[in-house]
Amino acid sequence: MGAWDFGPFGNDDALDFAAAVSGAPQAAAETIRAAMESVVRGTEYLDTDEVSAALVGACFVAERIAPGTIENGNGRHHAAGLDFTPSPELVALAVAVFDRAFDVRDNEWACLWDEGGALNKVRAEHAAVEAVLRAAVP
């Protein structure tokens, strides 16, 4: 997975997606939506890169709701140029990403963290973002 940290921006796939979103800020909301929908609505086994991208997308949504939510320097850098207003649908999708991302049944990302005994630590590192999103759901 190329991970060096437990947080949402602590792996290669996450930073690749963050760079793609920040590199095309006018399409940010749609790019984020597509990544999150892929994970939430997907019926196939989820690959690590898909889940990492969806979680970064959820972080960007949370950051637009509550600036300062992203604490990671790389994440803040990529979020800085994004300017979109998260719709209620986008917020609900971001919440659903968390439900799907941490389900180890058919998910390489969660399985790898679980097999390494670190899934609870990873969940804790994502908790602030998840809390912002859950609080924003009408």
Number of C-alpha atoms within 10 A of each C-alpha: 15 9 13 10 11 18 20 27 28 17 17 15 21 27 19 14 24 26 17 15 25 17 14 12 19 14 15 22 20 14 19 25 19 15 21 28 17 18 26 21 12 11 9 10 11 21 15 18 18 20 28 28 27 30 29 27 30 29 28 30 30 26 23 19 17 14 14 11 20 23 14 13 10 14 22 19 14 19 25 14 15 21 13 16 11 17 11 12 11 22 23 17 24 31 26 20 24 24 12 20 24 20 14 17 11 16 20 20 21 24 18 15 19 17 10 9 11 14 19 13 14 18 19 14 15 19 14 15 25 24 13 19 25 16 10 15 14 7
